[in-house]
Amino acid sequence: MGTYKSSTANRIFRGYKSSLERAKYDFNKNFNQMDFENADAREEVREHVAEMIRSCDKLIEKMGSYKFK
């Protein structure tokens, strides 16, 4: 398996980070556009959306901790 230059690895990271940030935005946008008839269902979905966003944040943080030489 080959290796990437630091500049290439950083560019790839920025691409992944951008995609994850967009996904977080879309999760929130889609949730806010949903029409719920039941407050319990809304809360359940809100919790799932919050967990997905936390997962994205954790992945961004983990990827950001890598240093490229």
Protein Blocks (a to p, Z undefined) as FASTA:
>chain_A
ZZddfklmmmmmmmmmmmmmmmmmmmmmmmmmpccfbfklmmmmmmmmmmmmmmmmmmmm
mmmmpccZZ
